[in-house]
Amino acid sequence: MAKEVVKKIKLQIEAGKATPAPPVGTVLGPAGINLQEFCTKFNEASREKMGDVVPCEITIYDDRSFDFVLKTPPAAFLLKKAAGIAKAGSKGANEIVATISKEDLKKIAETKLPDLNAYDVDAAMEIIAGTARNMGIAVKGYNDAELQEQAAEAKREEAERAKRESQLAELEAEAQEMAEATSMEIPEENEAEETAE
C-alpha cells in the first residue's frame, strides 16, 4: 500500500549546513519527523553545493517518514554571487548597482534551466535577465541599448524629483512666512479690542 502524503514543506537552507536548530527545527519539528536524520541526509546530498542557498521540497508521509528533492539555488542568489554584491538595488531597474557579463548570465540560465518554465537556454537567459533587471544588475553585451535608455530615464526622473523638491521647499518657505506674518497681526487686533473696551 502506498504511503499517504500528509504535508509538503519548502525550505531554503545553506548547502551542507542544516542543523536541528531554527529555522529547520522550527518548521520541521511540528511535522514530527526525525530532525537529525533530515539534517544528515540534506547535508550529504548538498555537500557539493557548499556556500549556496539550496531550496528543498520535503514530502512528509503519514508514518512520519519523508523524502526531499533539492532544487537549484534561487536566481537572485546566483545573480548576487556573480555580481559580487550582498544586496540588490532598492530602486529596481532605475538603479544599477552591479554589472555581470553575458557569460555569467548564460551560466546562471544553464544552472536554473531545470526549474524554469523554459525549453532552451536562450529562453532561460531572458527570464534571468528580467530578474537581474529588477534587482538593478546590468548584463554587459546583452541589453546595452535598453540599459542606456533606462539610465537616461532614471536621470530624467531624478531631475524632475529635484525640481519638485525645490518647488515644495519654496512653497513651504512661503507658507512659513505667511504663518509668521499672520501670527504677528493677531496680537495687534487683540490689543485694539482691549483698548476699545
Backbone as CSV, one residue per row, in Angstrom:
resi,resn,N_x,N_y,N_z,CA_x,CA_y,CA_z,C_x,C_y,C_z
1,MET,0.837,-1.191,0.000,0.000,0.000,0.000,0.883,1.257,0.000
2,ALA,0.493,2.210,-0.801,1.267,3.453,-0.898,1.090,4.300,0.355
3,LYS,2.152,4.995,0.698,2.084,5.867,1.874,1.289,7.117,1.524
4,GLU,0.566,7.620,2.503,-0.242,8.831,2.286,0.587,10.068,2.604
5,VAL,0.567,11.042,1.691,1.296,12.294,1.898,0.493,13.160,2.863
6,VAL,1.131,13.560,3.950,0.480,14.385,4.960,0.744,15.867,4.703
7,LYS,1.972,16.178,4.314,2.373,17.584,4.193,3.523,17.731,3.212
8,LYS,3.559,18.895,2.557,4.719,19.256,1.728,5.248,20.581,2.251
9,ILE,6.540,20.638,2.499,7.156,21.849,3.056,8.304,22.277,2.153
10,LYS,8.391,23.582,1.907,9.503,24.123,1.118,10.394,24.957,2.032
11,LEU,11.688,24.713,1.968,12.668,25.449,2.773,13.835,25.879,1.891
12,GLN,14.505,26.947,2.279,15.763,27.344,1.636,16.839,27.289,2.715
13,ILE,17.769,26.371,2.538,18.810,26.133,3.548,20.172,26.234,2.875
14,GLU,21.156,26.753,3.607,22.509,26.812,3.061,23.054,25.394,2.941
15,ALA,23.612,25.076,1.780,24.088,23.718,1.486,25.087,23.225,2.516
16,GLY,24.860,21.988,2.996,25.772,21.352,3.932,25.759,21.913,5.331
17,LYS,24.820,22.831,5.625,24.821,23.467,6.947,23.480,23.365,7.667
18,ALA,22.676,22.348,7.351,21.395,22.167,8.035,21.640,21.644,9.447
19,THR,20.963,22.237,10.424,21.046,21.780,11.817,19.622,21.725,12.381
20,PRO,19.406,20.926,13.447,18.059,20.860,14.026,17.610,22.171,14.690
21,ALA,18.516,23.126,14.781,18.163,24.435,15.366,17.282,25.212,14.381
22,PRO,16.673,26.323,14.829,15.873,27.136,13.898,16.735,27.605,12.733
23,PRO,16.214,27.780,11.537,14.813,27.687,11.143,14.344,26.270,10.815
24,VAL,15.273,25.321,10.611,14.884,23.961,10.225,14.024,23.308,11.298
25,GLY,14.491,23.353,12.540,13.750,22.733,13.640,12.382,23.344,13.854
26,THR,12.292,24.663,13.703,11.027,25.367,13.908,9.976,24.929,12.889
27,VAL,10.403,24.728,11.647,9.470,24.368,10.580,9.166,22.868,10.577
28,LEU,10.195,22.041,10.721,10.008,20.596,10.603,9.638,19.906,11.918
29,GLY,9.965,20.512,13.053,9.644,19.921,14.356,8.172,19.562,14.505
30,PRO,7.265,20.520,14.264,5.833,20.219,14.401,5.336,19.127,13.446
31,ALA,6.073,18.879,12.352,5.667,17.844,11.391,5.964,16.446,11.929
32,GLY,6.786,16.367,12.980,7.033,15.096,13.652,8.085,14.199,13.020
33,ILE,8.909,14.731,12.122,9.945,13.886,11.524,11.232,13.969,12.336
34,ASN,12.118,13.019,12.125,13.388,12.981,12.833,14.304,14.070,12.263
35,LEU,14.502,15.138,13.025,15.272,16.299,12.550,16.721,15.952,12.251
36,GLN,17.343,15.177,13.121,18.756,14.836,12.928,18.929,14.015,11.656
37,GLU,18.001,13.095,11.405,18.065,12.270,10.189,17.926,13.153,8.939
38,PHE,16.980,14.098,8.984,16.802,15.003,7.846,18.070,15.817,7.612
39,CYS,18.614,16.414,8.679,19.808,17.266,8.550,20.985,16.482,7.971
40,THR,21.189,15.243,8.446,22.286,14.413,7.949,22.117,14.128,6.463
41,LYS,20.903,13.712,6.066,20.648,13.394,4.650,20.772,14.636,3.768
42,PHE,20.243,15.767,4.242,20.319,17.007,3.458,21.772,17.434,3.286
43,ASN,22.541,17.416,4.354,23.945,17.845,4.294,24.763,16.963,3.345
44,GLU,24.483,15.642,3.353,25.183,14.740,2.437,24.800,15.036,0.987
45,ALA,23.499,15.246,0.749,23.004,15.474,-0.615,23.464,16.813,-1.189
46,SER,23.669,17.796,-0.323,24.003,19.146,-0.809,25.477,19.512,-0.634
47,ARG,26.302,18.537,-0.254,27.714,18.818,0.055,28.459,19.504,-1.094
48,GLU,28.204,19.081,-2.345,28.957,19.663,-3.473,28.501,21.083,-3.817
49,LYS,27.436,21.558,-3.204,26.942,22.923,-3.465,27.278,23.864,-2.305
50,MET,28.265,23.511,-1.505,28.630,24.310,-0.319,28.746,25.796,-0.663
51,GLY,28.173,26.629,0.216,28.229,28.074,0.010,26.989,28.614,-0.679
52,ASP,26.206,27.721,-1.324,24.974,28.153,-1.997,23.770,27.934,-1.091
53,VAL,22.737,28.723,-1.328,21.459,28.503,-0.660,20.683,27.544,-1.556
54,VAL,20.223,26.426,-0.986,19.555,25.404,-1.784,18.099,25.248,-1.351
55,PRO,17.155,25.521,-2.258,15.745,25.254,-1.940,15.516,23.744,-1.875
56,CYS,14.679,23.337,-0.956,14.435,21.919,-0.718,12.930,21.714,-0.539
57,GLU,12.366,20.742,-1.253,10.937,20.426,-1.118,10.825,19.105,-0.371
58,ILE,10.241,19.153,0.828,10.166,17.973,1.688,8.744,17.427,1.665
59,THR,8.605,16.134,1.391,7.302,15.471,1.412,7.260,14.604,2.663
60,ILE,6.254,14.828,3.519,6.132,14.086,4.775,4.934,13.138,4.663
61,TYR,5.163,11.876,5.041,4.121,10.850,4.931,3.452,10.576,6.280
62,ASP,2.337,9.823,6.238,1.558,9.563,7.453,2.318,8.747,8.498
63,ASP,3.346,7.975,8.089,4.120,7.198,9.071,5.353,7.968,9.561
64,ARG,5.354,9.294,9.329,6.425,10.215,9.747,7.746,10.006,8.998
65,SER,7.706,9.254,7.924,8.896,9.160,7.075,8.846,10.346,6.109
66,PHE,9.928,10.596,5.385,9.968,11.758,4.493,10.875,11.502,3.299
67,ASP,10.635,12.266,2.261,11.512,12.331,1.086,11.765,13.803,0.847
68,PHE,12.873,14.118,0.179,13.067,15.518,-0.195,13.755,15.609,-1.551
69,VAL,13.490,16.720,-2.232,14.071,16.978,-3.542,14.816,18.307,-3.452
70,LEU,16.072,18.309,-3.891,16.847,19.553,-3.907,16.590,20.273,-5.218
71,LYS,16.373,21.578,-5.145,16.171,22.405,-6.334,17.451,23.201,-6.587
72,THR,17.455,23.943,-7.692,18.617,24.791,-7.979,18.535,26.046,-7.105
73,PRO,19.681,26.665,-6.782,19.665,27.878,-5.953,18.799,28.971,-6.594
74,PRO,18.203,29.857,-5.787,17.372,30.936,-6.337,18.170,31.818,-7.304
75,ALA,17.499,32.289,-8.351,18.148,33.140,-9.360,18.754,34.381,-8.713
76,ALA,18.029,34.978,-7.768,18.519,36.189,-7.101,19.839,35.911,-6.379
77,PHE,19.932,34.761,-5.709,21.160,34.382,-5.007,22.315,34.233,-5.993
78,LEU,22.062,33.526,-7.116,23.110,33.309,-8.123,23.551,34.620,-8.774
79,LEU,22.596,35.516,-9.019,22.929,36.818,-9.621,23.780,37.655,-8.677
80,LYS,23.410,37.693,-7.396,24.202,38.461,-6.413,25.604,37.880,-6.277
81,LYS,25.701,36.552,-6.317,27.001,35.880,-6.218,27.874,36.238,-7.431
82,ALA,27.289,36.198,-8.635,28.039,36.517,-9.863,28.459,37.988,-9.890
83,ALA,27.584,38.865,-9.371,27.876,40.304,-9.383,28.788,40.710,-8.229
84,GLY,28.929,39.830,-7.240,29.786,40.135,-6.094,29.185,41.178,-5.167
85,ILE,27.846,41.166,-5.038,27.174,42.118,-4.147,26.399,41.360,-3.074
86,ALA,26.157,42.032,-1.949,25.410,41.398,-0.863,23.923,41.712,-0.946
87,LYS,23.593,42.836,-1.600,22.211,43.296,-1.623,21.866,43.844,-3.002
88,ALA,20.623,43.582,-3.436,20.165,44.103,-4.727,19.826,45.586,-4.586
89,GLY,19.634,46.263,-5.722,19.273,47.682,-5.708,17.886,47.896,-5.133
90,SER,17.703,48.954,-4.356,16.405,49.228,-3.725,15.413,49.851,-4.694
91,LYS,15.916,50.450,-5.775,15.025,51.100,-6.745,14.795,50.240,-7.977
92,GLY,15.190,48.974,-7.926,14.976,48.058,-9.046,15.725,48.476,-10.288
93,ALA,15.016,48.495,-11.429,15.650,48.787,-12.719,16.130,50.229,-12.828
94,ASN,15.649,51.125,-11.958,16.049,52.534,-12.014,17.407,52.807,-11.367
95,GLU,17.980,51.798,-10.729,19.274,51.994,-10.051,20.166,50.792,-10.350
96,ILE,21.190,50.990,-11.155,22.119,49.905,-11.482,23.173,49.829,-10.379
97,VAL,23.196,48.683,-9.660,24.148,48.536,-8.548,25.350,47.664,-8.919
98,ALA,25.198,46.872,-10.002,26.296,45.996,-10.411,26.107,45.581,-11.866
99,THR,27.155,45.029,-12.442,27.104,44.555,-13.827,27.692,43.153,-13.891
100,ILE,27.042,42.272,-14.657,27.589,40.939,-14.899,27.763,40.770,-16.406
101,SER,28.551,39.778,-16.811,28.785,39.553,-18.244,27.699,38.645,-18.819
102,LYS,27.639,38.606,-20.135,26.677,37.733,-20.822,26.995,36.266,-20.505
103,GLU,28.286,35.946,-20.328,28.701,34.579,-19.993,28.169,34.184,-18.617
104,ASP,28.231,35.129,-17.644,27.682,34.872,-16.301,26.192,34.581,-16.401
105,LEU,25.499,35.387,-17.209,24.058,35.213,-17.394,23.761,33.828,-17.966
106,LYS,24.559,33.406,-18.946,24.344,32.095,-19.574,24.580,30.966,-18.570
107,LYS,25.638,31.083,-17.749,25.930,30.058,-16.731,24.762,29.923,-15.751
108,ILE,24.247,31.070,-15.296,23.126,31.061,-14.348,21.887,30.450,-15.012
109,ALA,21.637,30.819,-16.268,20.482,30.274,-17.003,20.605,28.755,-17.154
110,GLU,21.819,28.260,-17.430,22.027,26.814,-17.560,21.806,26.106,-16.225
111,THR,22.234,26.736,-15.132,22.037,26.164,-13.800,20.546,26.095,-13.457
112,LYS,19.820,27.175,-13.768,18.404,27.283,-13.382,17.450,26.581,-14.346
113,LEU,17.910,26.195,-15.537,17.045,25.638,-16.584,16.086,24.541,-16.091
114,PRO,16.535,23.562,-15.284,15.605,22.507,-14.858,14.392,23.029,-14.063
115,ASP,14.551,24.141,-13.355,13.466,24.672,-12.516,12.685,25.808,-13.173
116,LEU,13.077,26.209,-14.386,12.393,27.320,-15.050,11.369,26.811,-16.063
117,ASN,10.424,27.664,-16.384,9.421,27.352,-17.395,9.985,27.775,-18.759
118,ALA,11.061,27.099,-19.176,11.744,27.448,-20.417,12.229,26.166,-21.089
119,TYR,12.202,26.151,-22.435,12.606,24.956,-23.179,14.083,24.946,-23.537
120,ASP,14.688,26.142,-23.642,16.098,26.193,-24.014,16.827,27.271,-23.221
121,VAL,18.136,27.312,-23.391,18.973,28.249,-22.627,18.649,29.703,-22.969
122,ASP,18.337,29.996,-24.244,18.008,31.375,-24.639,16.778,31.897,-23.895
123,ALA,15.752,31.046,-23.809,14.534,31.443,-23.086,14.843,31.613,-21.598
124,ALA,15.682,30.731,-21.056,16.083,30.832,-19.645,16.870,32.119,-19.412
125,MET,17.722,32.497,-20.390,18.503,33.736,-20.268,17.582,34.953,-20.214
126,GLU,16.498,34.930,-20.999,15.522,36.030,-20.980,14.913,36.180,-19.583
127,ILE,14.541,35.041,-18.992,13.920,35.054,-17.649,14.909,35.595,-16.613
128,ILE,16.136,35.082,-16.641,17.158,35.503,-15.671,17.531,36.974,-15.888
129,ALA,17.578,37.417,-17.153,17.878,38.830,-17.450,16.796,39.732,-16.860
130,GLY,15.543,39.285,-16.901,14.443,40.053,-16.302,14.605,40.161,-14.795
131,THR,14.991,39.059,-14.162,15.239,39.068,-12.714,16.387,40.023,-12.392
132,ALA,17.462,39.948,-13.185,18.627,40.829,-12.973,18.207,42.292,-13.102
133,ARG,17.414,42.602,-14.120,16.958,43.982,-14.356,16.204,44.505,-13.124
134,ASN,15.319,43.665,-12.578,14.534,44.083,-11.405,15.380,44.220,-10.143
135,MET,16.550,43.600,-10.142,17.447,43.704,-8.985,18.441,44.845,-9.143
136,GLY,18.438,45.506,-10.295,19.393,46.585,-10.533,20.746,46.079,-10.994
137,ILE,20.763,44.879,-11.608,22.009,44.305,-12.113,21.972,44.358,-13.645
138,ALA,22.958,45.019,-14.223,23.035,45.142,-15.679,23.788,43.945,-16.255
139,VAL,23.437,43.574,-17.496,24.122,42.477,-18.173,24.855,43.047,-19.378
140,LYS,26.188,43.116,-19.282,27.012,43.705,-20.346,26.950,42.848,-21.609
141,GLY,26.683,43.507,-22.742,26.641,42.795,-24.006,25.327,42.097,-24.287
142,TYR,24.344,42.257,-23.407,23.065,41.573,-23.607,21.932,42.557,-23.879
143,ASN,21.834,43.578,-23.030,20.757,44.566,-23.193,21.299,45.985,-23.009
144,ASP,22.418,46.272,-23.664,23.094,47.564,-23.502,22.222,48.756,-23.899
145,ALA,21.534,48.664,-25.054,20.693,49.782,-25.525,19.585,50.066,-24.520
146,GLU,18.985,49.005,-24.033,17.910,49.153,-23.051,18.444,49.778,-21.753
147,LEU,19.663,49.376,-21.347,20.262,49.912,-20.127,20.565,51.405,-20.270
148,GLN,21.055,51.819,-21.463,21.323,53.239,-21.685,20.030,54.043,-21.623
149,GLU,18.975,53.473,-22.207,17.668,54.136,-22.183,17.164,54.268,-20.738
150,GLN,17.336,53.185,-19.957,16.921,53.218,-18.553,17.731,54.234,-17.760
151,ALA,19.023,54.321,-18.041,19.878,55.274,-17.327,19.438,56.697,-17.643
152,ALA,19.120,56.965,-18.930,18.653,58.299,-19.325,17.316,58.611,-18.651
153,GLU,16.432,57.616,-18.610,15.127,57.807,-17.967,15.294,58.058,-16.467
154,ALA,16.211,57.319,-15.845,16.471,57.499,-14.412,16.992,58.908,-14.139
155,LYS,17.866,59.442,-15.050,18.380,60.812,-14.890,17.251,61.823,-15.007
156,ARG,16.348,61.591,-15.997,15.199,62.497,-16.157,14.321,62.487,-14.908
157,GLU,14.063,61.286,-14.398,13.243,61.171,-13.181,13.914,61.872,-12.001
158,GLU,15.233,61.713,-11.902,15.989,62.346,-10.813,15.901,63.869,-10.919
159,ALA,16.022,64.401,-12.158,15.929,65.855,-12.378,14.534,66.363,-12.022
160,GLU,13.512,65.604,-12.421,12.139,66.012,-12.086,11.907,65.975,-10.587
161,ARG,12.439,64.948,-9.931,12.279,64.829,-8.483,12.942,66.018,-7.789
162,ALA,14.157,66.384,-8.243,14.867,67.527,-7.666,14.066,68.812,-7.877
163,LYS,13.469,68.973,-9.074,12.655,70.157,-9.381,11.437,70.220,-8.454
164,ARG,10.762,69.061,-8.290,9.581,69.015,-7.399,9.969,69.340,-5.966
165,GLU,11.114,68.814,-5.519,11.563,69.065,-4.150,11.882,70.537,-3.926
166,SER,12.487,71.191,-4.943,12.801,72.617,-4.785,11.511,73.440,-4.779
167,GLN,10.514,73.062,-5.610,9.217,73.762,-5.608,8.528,73.590,-4.262
168,LEU,8.603,72.379,-3.734,7.995,72.105,-2.435,8.668,72.928,-1.338
169,ALA,9.997,73.034,-1.407,10.729,73.825,-0.417,10.322,75.297,-0.494
170,GLU,10.137,75.822,-1.727,9.690,77.213,-1.903,8.303,77.413,-1.307
171,LEU,7.395,76.474,-1.593,6.029,76.570,-1.065,6.025,76.521,0.459
172,GLU,6.858,75.654,1.020,6.942,75.562,2.484,7.476,76.864,3.077
173,ALA,8.476,77.458,2.412,9.033,78.723,2.881,7.969,79.822,2.838
174,GLU,7.186,79.886,1.724,6.104,80.870,1.611,5.067,80.660,2.703
175,ALA,4.683,79.396,2.936,3.690,79.091,3.967,4.199,79.514,5.338
176,GLN,5.481,79.287,5.584,6.087,79.666,6.865,6.048,81.189,7.049
177,GLU,6.403,81.928,5.962,6.368,83.392,6.024,4.958,83.898,6.300
178,MET,3.973,83.282,5.600,2.569,83.690,5.787,2.115,83.403,7.216
179,ALA,2.523,82.259,7.737,2.137,81.897,9.098,2.739,82.876,10.102
180,GLU,4.003,83.248,9.888,4.652,84.197,10.794,4.002,85.572,10.705
181,ALA,3.667,85.988,9.467,3.027,87.296,9.268,1.654,87.316,9.928
182,THR,0.898,86.249,9.809,-0.440,86.159,10.404,-0.356,86.173,11.924
183,SER,0.618,85.452,12.481,0.734,85.395,13.947,1.143,86.754,14.516
184,MET,1.826,87.592,13.718,2.209,88.923,14.202,1.025,89.883,14.155
185,GLU,0.110,89.691,13.202,-1.038,90.588,13.058,-2.070,90.357,14.145
186,ILE,-2.269,89.119,14.560,-3.332,88.788,15.523,-3.197,89.531,16.835
187,PRO,-2.021,89.589,17.469,-1.933,90.306,18.749,-2.315,91.789,18.627
188,GLU,-2.004,92.431,17.482,-2.350,93.844,17.307,-3.856,94.018,17.347
189,GLU,-4.620,93.147,16.706,-6.088,93.225,16.694,-6.622,93.043,18.099
190,ASN,-6.046,92.084,18.848,-6.490,91.841,20.227,-6.260,93.063,21.100
191,GLU,-5.115,93.724,20.900,-4.818,94.941,21.671,-5.819,96.041,21.368
192,ALA,-6.181,96.169,20.082,-7.158,97.183,19.660,-8.516,96.919,20.306
193,GLU,-8.895,95.632,20.378,-10.183,95.273,21.008,-10.160,95.624,22.504
194,GLU,-9.036,95.360,23.161,-8.929,95.638,24.593,-9.040,97.138,24.881
195,THR,-8.434,97.975,24.056,-8.488,99.417,24.288,-9.882,99.965,24.017
196,ALA,-10.616,99.329,23.072,-11.988,99.789,22.767,-12.903,99.515,23.955
197,GLU,-12.640,98.437,24.666,-13.479,98.116,25.834,-13.192,99.106,26.934
